[in-house]
Amino acid sequence: MSNVLTYLITARRCEVEELQRLSRTCQMVLTVGQLIHCLQQERGLSNLYLGSGGQRDAAARQARVANSQAAAAEFQDWLHSIEQDNALSNGARLYTRIAFALHALEGLPRLREEISALRCSPTESYERFKTVVGALLALVFEAADVAVDAQISRLLVALFNLMQGKEFAGRERAAGAAAFATGKITREQEQSIEYQIEMQEQALRRFESFAEDVRAPWQALQAGLPLAELERLRRKLLTSHERGLDAEMADAWYQCCSARIDGLHQIEIHLAQFVQARCQAKITELQQELDDQDQLFSQQDRLDPLTPLAGFSAPLDEQALADGVGSHLAHSIVDMLRSQSERLQNLTAELATVRDSLEERKLIERAKGVLMMKQGLNEEAAYRLLRKHAMNQNRRIAEVAQAILSLTEILPEA
Amino acid sequence: MSNVLTYLITARRCEVEELQRLSRTCQMVLTVGQLIHCLQQERGLSNLYLGSGGQRDAAARQARVANSQAAAAEFQDWLHSIEQDNALSNGARLYTRIAFALHALEGLPRLREEISALRCSPTESYERFKTVVGALLALVFEAADVAVDAQISRLLVALFNLMQGKEFAGRERAAGAAAFATGKITREQEQSIEYQIEMQEQALRRFESFAEDVRAPWQALQAGLPLAELERLRRKLLTSHERGLDAEMADAWYQCCSARIDGLHQIEIHLAQFVQARCQAKITELQQELDDQDQLFSQQDRLDPLTPLAGFSAPLDEQALADGVGSHLAHSIVDMLRSQSERLQNLTAELATVRDSLEERKLIERAKGVLMMKQGLNEEAAYRLLRKHAMNQNRRIAEVAQAILSLTEILPEA
């Protein structure tokens, strides 16, 4: 019997450790979120600067660069605060993503030189910032893909989708800033911006579907945002055709987009802190149960607990409670087994949903990658192709993505 | 740069640790598989013994009891060989399952007494052994639900389905043994056996779909099995209706079923050892890569590697290789990032499939449980209901299960 208790207690201890790893991961997500936010601002202002041929926002851009560098330093500090290998859940994949992210960040100094010297087009700057932010988002994505507690996993998936939606909003801001600042927009830029808008709406819908716990602040934010103004500027941006754009609107555009993006950033911080609080609460709760169990454990040598549960061949067999001789210990163990198994079951059911939404993201991303490589399409075109197939065949985009991946080898090269 | 390398190496080290945990888990699966095999034999002979009112197989049964006890002791030894909490992947859930299993095993001594004294019906003995084996299989199930390497995960899922199919075969053997030994079979027993047959066919189909790596031994086994004889005995068993059964056939039935079940056990051992070998091979391989990286790592202080990769803002950006100044280190790092990311991606895609099949098992099991509880059905009836709904609505059983679980609260009580 002591055996059963020992392993129940070990199981709880593992859960606590898993939660501690998760709460470390939340700190990372907060730090990375801050860094992403700074890079998004730097990207936007770099495009105002480049789009205006260096005429505007040079100082503001330099200030953003300094912010980004400070945020990157904080990320490095967080990394150094992690010692042992098993300090993080999902170690192998998370550390790989960290290596990617650091590798991407190392490209920034040269990119910044090229921007300062106007040796780089807005589009190129945009693309290279996009890759860095993408590498950082991939880190958050891995962090979200841990199965320790259903509610926490839902929150992490909500957080990831929020940050992804925010990045699409950031790309829209940067692309629009470049267009307004240069005073013109190409058809391809229009399509790219339409794509960023559709993607951010999708990501934010996914965020909403997982974010019951932050609905109130989310709705409050929505109410406060200059959405009508944003839509008005979007219309000007996307319907100018060959008529050209009013460069004077560049600031209005940047301000309006930023108001929204900063709002999303607040929600993001709020949500990440909520997850961390949830971890801490669960840790305390489990710790409490562990202490109770240790007491139980110390009792049971005196109690000779074998008798009450011996007739009990089935875990959670109701019979056991009936002929359970009412020993306090016997009942506590049955209760513990029951509560533990209920927790496992709920986890399972919930996680199936949560995981699916993550797996679908991965499938669609990879299928887009395959199409971009094999057919030489850009991201928007690859996605439009996926969506077109899905509509024609009346299947979900993830299904089409799955099909494409299974055909990768035989897909024709463009 | 040293940073990037450090985290790539840490990632590999995490992978190695994960594989070491997995290879420990494989030892557990082997031990548990042996214990299950003994309990299945004991269950079958206990039913021959009980069915014949203690007239037959008393000695043989005692021998099986001894085997089961020895196997249980080995399982305990394995448990004691595991010290630290993070010695196993999926700790919280695995240790909970271990507690369940131990708890179930503790019921056996009393069950055996009752059987020896004929104070227990074949059906009751059957049900109570079923719960113990079920608790042990749940352990294998958790072990299979780890995501470290796609091929290994597929093999573990194959192994779990094989062991599950073998258990359904074991139940069929025990139920049939009781029926032959008593010389009669009720309609309900017939239905139960038909259910065990259908379930084992399903589980073995799933096994086959994941078990490319053991196809050859599997086909060799199939060829050698007395399947015609088995089908002949099944026919006699299931078409006797009220005419009664020839008690003399009890041994033939037990022998025939056992030949098949022992064969499945051999494949199970073969597969578990194959998985373990695969783990070891992968560990060696990664270890080798790690050593190479350590050399690389020691070089790079001399090399000042920043230059070659500095212009490289995108992970896996082909550009980087172009202007990569051809430094050995730069290239190695790009290669490492690439191979690492490919490994992660394949893992993702593969695991999506593997996991789905696990999640579906869980969903169907839980939905059956809900129906049994709410509608007071037995397992077979619950499954038939699920299947009927699936057929009528032309949906997959897992979808119906999902729907039922989402309605649990509002389902009518029987």
HADDOCK unambig.tbl for C-alpha pairs under 7 A between the chains (distance, minus, plus):
assign (segid A and resid 4 and name CA) (segid B and resid 99 and name CA) 4.60 0.50 0.50
assign (segid A and resid 4 and name CA) (segid B and resid 102 and name CA) 5.99 0.50 0.50
assign (segid A and resid 4 and name CA) (segid B and resid 103 and name CA) 5.96 0.50 0.50
assign (segid A and resid 7 and name CA) (segid B and resid 95 and name CA) 5.51 0.50 0.50
assign (segid A and resid 7 and name CA) (segid B and resid 96 and name CA) 6.56 0.50 0.50
assign (segid A and resid 7 and name CA) (segid B and resid 98 and name CA) 6.70 0.50 0.50
assign (segid A and resid 7 and name CA) (segid B and resid 99 and name CA) 5.28 0.50 0.50
assign (segid A and resid 8 and name CA) (segid B and resid 95 and name CA) 6.55 0.50 0.50
assign (segid A and resid 8 and name CA) (segid B and resid 96 and name CA) 5.55 0.50 0.50
assign (segid A and resid 8 and name CA) (segid B and resid 99 and name CA) 5.75 0.50 0.50
assign (segid A and resid 10 and name CA) (segid B and resid 85 and name CA) 6.67 0.50 0.50
assign (segid A and resid 10 and name CA) (segid B and resid 95 and name CA) 6.61 0.50 0.50
assign (segid A and resid 11 and name CA) (segid B and resid 91 and name CA) 6.37 0.50 0.50
assign (segid A and resid 11 and name CA) (segid B and resid 92 and name CA) 4.13 0.50 0.50
assign (segid A and resid 11 and name CA) (segid B and resid 93 and name CA) 6.68 0.50 0.50
assign (segid A and resid 11 and name CA) (segid B and resid 95 and name CA) 4.89 0.50 0.50
assign (segid A and resid 11 and name CA) (segid B and resid 96 and name CA) 5.57 0.50 0.50
assign (segid A and resid 12 and name CA) (segid B and resid 92 and name CA) 6.23 0.50 0.50
assign (segid A and resid 14 and name CA) (segid B and resid 85 and name CA) 6.42 0.50 0.50
assign (segid A and resid 14 and name CA) (segid B and resid 91 and name CA) 5.75 0.50 0.50
assign (segid A and resid 14 and name CA) (segid B and resid 92 and name CA) 4.96 0.50 0.50
assign (segid A and resid 15 and name CA) (segid B and resid 92 and name CA) 5.27 0.50 0.50
assign (segid A and resid 85 and name CA) (segid B and resid 10 and name CA) 6.67 0.50 0.50
assign (segid A and resid 85 and name CA) (segid B and resid 14 and name CA) 6.43 0.50 0.50
assign (segid A and resid 91 and name CA) (segid B and resid 11 and name CA) 6.39 0.50 0.50
assign (segid A and resid 91 and name CA) (segid B and resid 14 and name CA) 5.74 0.50 0.50
assign (segid A and resid 92 and name CA) (segid B and resid 11 and name CA) 4.15 0.50 0.50
assign (segid A and resid 92 and name CA) (segid B and resid 12 and name CA) 6.26 0.50 0.50
assign (segid A and resid 92 and name CA) (segid B and resid 14 and name CA) 4.94 0.50 0.50
assign (segid A and resid 92 and name CA) (segid B and resid 15 and name CA) 5.26 0.50 0.50
assign (segid A and resid 93 and name CA) (segid B and resid 11 and name CA) 6.68 0.50 0.50
assign (segid A and resid 93 and name CA) (segid B and resid 344 and name CA) 6.99 0.50 0.50
assign (segid A and resid 95 and name CA) (segid B and resid 7 and name CA) 5.52 0.50 0.50
assign (segid A and resid 95 and name CA) (segid B and resid 8 and name CA) 6.55 0.50 0.50
assign (segid A and resid 95 and name CA) (segid B and resid 10 and name CA) 6.60 0.50 0.50
assign (segid A and resid 95 and name CA) (segid B and resid 11 and name CA) 4.87 0.50 0.50
assign (segid A and resid 96 and name CA) (segid B and resid 7 and name CA) 6.56 0.50 0.50
assign (segid A and resid 96 and name CA) (segid B and resid 8 and name CA) 5.54 0.50 0.50
assign (segid A and resid 96 and name CA) (segid B and resid 11 and name CA) 5.55 0.50 0.50
assign (segid A and resid 98 and name CA) (segid B and resid 7 and name CA) 6.69 0.50 0.50
assign (segid A and resid 99 and name CA) (segid B and resid 4 and name CA) 4.59 0.50 0.50
assign (segid A and resid 99 and name CA) (segid B and resid 7 and name CA) 5.26 0.50 0.50
assign (segid A and resid 99 and name CA) (segid B and resid 8 and name CA) 5.74 0.50 0.50
assign (segid A and resid 100 and name CA) (segid B and resid 315 and name CA) 5.99 0.50 0.50
assign (segid A and resid 102 and name CA) (segid B and resid 4 and name CA) 5.99 0.50 0.50
assign (segid A and resid 103 and name CA) (segid B and resid 4 and name CA) 5.95 0.50 0.50
assign (segid A and resid 103 and name CA) (segid B and resid 315 and name CA) 6.55 0.50 0.50
assign (segid A and resid 104 and name CA) (segid B and resid 313 and name CA) 4.72 0.50 0.50
assign (segid A and resid 104 and name CA) (segid B and resid 314 and name CA) 5.36 0.50 0.50
assign (segid A and resid 104 and name CA) (segid B and resid 315 and name CA) 5.84 0.50 0.50
assign (segid A and resid 105 and name CA) (segid B and resid 313 and name CA) 6.75 0.50 0.50
assign (segid A and resid 106 and name CA) (segid B and resid 310 and name CA) 6.27 0.50 0.50
assign (segid A and resid 106 and name CA) (segid B and resid 313 and name CA) 6.73 0.50 0.50
assign (segid A and resid 107 and name CA) (segid B and resid 310 and name CA) 5.29 0.50 0.50
assign (segid A and resid 107 and name CA) (segid B and resid 311 and name CA) 5.51 0.50 0.50
assign (segid A and resid 107 and name CA) (segid B and resid 312 and name CA) 5.09 0.50 0.50
assign (segid A and resid 107 and name CA) (segid B and resid 313 and name CA) 3.88 0.50 0.50
assign (segid A and resid 108 and name CA) (segid B and resid 313 and name CA) 6.43 0.50 0.50
assign (segid A and resid 110 and name CA) (segid B and resid 310 and name CA) 6.79 0.50 0.50
assign (segid A and resid 110 and name CA) (segid B and resid 311 and name CA) 6.06 0.50 0.50
assign (segid A and resid 128 and name CA) (segid B and resid 313 and name CA) 6.24 0.50 0.50
assign (segid A and resid 128 and name CA) (segid B and resid 314 and name CA) 6.78 0.50 0.50
assign (segid A and resid 131 and name CA) (segid B and resid 314 and name CA) 5.50 0.50 0.50
assign (segid A and resid 132 and name CA) (segid B and resid 313 and name CA) 6.75 0.50 0.50
assign (segid A and resid 132 and name CA) (segid B and resid 314 and name CA) 6.59 0.50 0.50
assign (segid A and resid 310 and name CA) (segid B and resid 106 and name CA) 6.26 0.50 0.50
assign (segid A and resid 310 and name CA) (segid B and resid 107 and name CA) 5.30 0.50 0.50
assign (segid A and resid 310 and name CA) (segid B and resid 110 and name CA) 6.83 0.50 0.50
assign (segid A and resid 311 and name CA) (segid B and resid 107 and name CA) 5.54 0.50 0.50
assign (segid A and resid 311 and name CA) (segid B and resid 110 and name CA) 6.16 0.50 0.50
assign (segid A and resid 312 and name CA) (segid B and resid 107 and name CA) 5.17 0.50 0.50
assign (segid A and resid 313 and name CA) (segid B and resid 104 and name CA) 4.78 0.50 0.50
assign (segid A and resid 313 and name CA) (segid B and resid 105 and name CA) 6.82 0.50 0.50
assign (segid A and resid 313 and name CA) (segid B and resid 106 and name CA) 6.74 0.50 0.50
assign (segid A and resid 313 and name CA) (segid B and resid 107 and name CA) 3.91 0.50 0.50
assign (segid A and resid 313 and name CA) (segid B and resid 108 and name CA) 6.51 0.50 0.50
assign (segid A and resid 313 and name CA) (segid B and resid 128 and name CA) 6.27 0.50 0.50
assign (segid A and resid 313 and name CA) (segid B and resid 132 and name CA) 6.81 0.50 0.50
assign (segid A and resid 314 and name CA) (segid B and resid 104 and name CA) 5.42 0.50 0.50
assign (segid A and resid 314 and name CA) (segid B and resid 128 and name CA) 6.79 0.50 0.50
assign (segid A and resid 314 and name CA) (segid B and resid 131 and name CA) 5.49 0.50 0.50
assign (segid A and resid 314 and name CA) (segid B and resid 132 and name CA) 6.62 0.50 0.50
assign (segid A and resid 315 and name CA) (segid B and resid 100 and name CA) 6.05 0.50 0.50
assign (segid A and resid 315 and name CA) (segid B and resid 103 and name CA) 6.63 0.50 0.50
assign (segid A and resid 315 and name CA) (segid B and resid 104 and name CA) 5.89 0.50 0.50
assign (segid A and resid 344 and name CA) (segid B and resid 93 and name CA) 6.99 0.50 0.50
assign (segid A and resid 352 and name CA) (segid B and resid 359 and name CA) 6.53 0.50 0.50
assign (segid A and resid 359 and name CA) (segid B and resid 352 and name CA) 6.53 0.50 0.50
